Amino acid sequence: MLLKDKMADIIGIAYPFRVDDTTGRVVLSEGNNHIKDAISRIIQYSKFDLIGEDIGSGARDRIFDVKSGLMISDLIADVKYAIAIGIPEITDVFVTLLKTDEQEGIGTEPHFIIAVKYSIKEGGGEDSTQVLL
């Protein structure tokens, strides 16, 4: 089975993973939210965390080690690569790293946001999402 086929098996599952209290079933993503959920998974997880394959970006593990423009460029390139490998139904991926000084309800320490803009293949239009690290 190809790596992209393995990722496709979990793309429809909502992120974060949860079970519907009334039905007892796994909650699935609706519409194009499965793409946003998959992007969140890929950014949040390290390589080999998902289905034992080289599909995570490792961003969470590396975010506080980013000290130079080159390290930021490497992190962004790794995120783009992981998304391109993991979600073959999107294209034209543009990734930006943003730093926030304070996030309401989270505390006063700095946090990072990875913003992702992308196009959905086969006439699906453009969309974007942000992942807080």
N, C-alpha and C positions, 0 to 999 in steps of 0.2 A: 504494500500500500504506500502510495506517495505521501510525503509530508503534508502537502496541501490538502489531500483527502482526509488525513487525520484531523487537521484543524477544522475542516468543514464539518466533521462529526460533532464538534463542540461549539461551533459558532452560534447555533440557535439557542443555546442555553443562556439565560439572563445572567449578567454579572452585576453585583456579586451573586454568587450561587444562593438560591433560596428555594424553599418548598412552600407551596400554597397551603395555608392553614385549613382551608375548607375542603380541598380535593386530595391533599396529600401528594400531589404531583410536583415535579420540578417545574419552576416557572420558566417559560420560554420568552425570548425576545420577540417583539412584534415589529412589523415593517422593517425599516432599515436600521432599527436599533440593534439588530444582531451585529452589524458592522461596528457600531460604537462600543458595544460590549466586548467584541473581539479585540478591538484596539486597546481598550482598558486592560484586558487580560495580558496582552502581549507586552504592554509597557510595564505593568505591575510585576510581572514574573521574570525570573532569571532564566537563562538558557537551561534547558532540560527540566524545568519545573513542570512544563506542560507536556503531557504524553511522552516524556522521555526523549524529546527531540530538541534540536537546536532552533527553537522558535521564539523564546522570550528575548526581550531587549537587554535585560540586566540593568535597566535605568535606575530602579530603586536601590540597587546595591552600589551604584557608582555616583549617584547624584551629589553627595556631599564631598566627593573627591574632585569635583570639577572646579579647577582653579584657573584655567587659562582658556583662551579662545580656541586653541587647538583641541583641548579636552572636550569643550562644548561641541565643536564640530564633529569629533569622533562619536560622542554620545548621540547626537542628532542623526548621524549617518547610520549608526547601529539600530536606532529606533526605526528609521525609514526602511532599512533592509529587513528587519524582523517583521514589519507590517507587510512589506511586499511579498515576502515568502509565505506568511501566515494567512493573508487575505487576498487571494488572487482575483477577486471580483472588483477590486478598486485599483485606481491608477492615479497618476499625477499627485503623489503624496508630498505635502509640504509640512515640515515639522519645525516648531519654534519652541525654545525653552524660555520660560518666563519665571522671574523670581518675585515672590511676594514677601513683604516684611512681616505681615500679620494676617492671619486668617481667622475670621470670627468663629468662636467656639472651639478653635484648635489650640490657641495659645499665641504667644508673642514671638516665638522663634521663626526664622525664615523658612518658607516652604517654596517648592518649585512646582510649576505647572508645565506640562508638556501639551502644547496645542497642536492639533493635527487637522489639516484641511486636505480633502481628497475628492476625487471624482469617482463616481460609481460607473462601471463599464455598462455598455449596452443601453445608453440613454437614461441612466439613473440620476443624472444631474450631479451637483456638488453638495457636499455637506462638511461638517467639521465637528470636532469634539475636543474636550480638554480633560486631562487626567492630573489630579493633584497628587504630588508625591510628598 
